[in-house]
Amino acid sequence: MQAIDDVNNDIEDVAYMEKRLLQDGGVLPSQIENENIYDLFRITKAQNREDRPLSSYAAHAKLRRLSTEGGK
C-alpha cells in the first residue's frame, strides 16, 4: 500500500506544480509536458543559499568559529 500512496502523491505533486506554474508564471501544462520532469522538480524546489540547510561539515565549522569568537 505504501508504494501506491507514493505514486499517488507523486502524481498529485506534478499536478500541483503545474497548477502553480500556470497561476504564477502563465506556463501552460502542454509546455510542461515536453520538459524533463526531474529538471522541473529540481528547479521548483531550488532555494536561496541562505535558506538551504547547512551540511554537517559547514555546521561544525560554524560552531567552531562561534565558539572561538565567543571565547575571546
C-alpha positions, 0 to 999 in steps of 0.5 A: 500500500505504501508504494501506491500512496507514493505514486499517488502523491507523486502524481498529485505533486506534478499536478500541483506544480503545474497548477502553480506554474500556470497561476504564477508564471502563465506556463501552460501544462502542454509546455510542461509536458515536453520538459524533463520532469526531474529538471522541473522538480529540481528547479521548483524546489531550488532555494536561496543559499541562505535558506538551504540547510547547512551540511554537517561539515559547514555546521561544525565549522560554524560552531567552531568559529562561534565558539572561538569568537565567543571565547575571546 
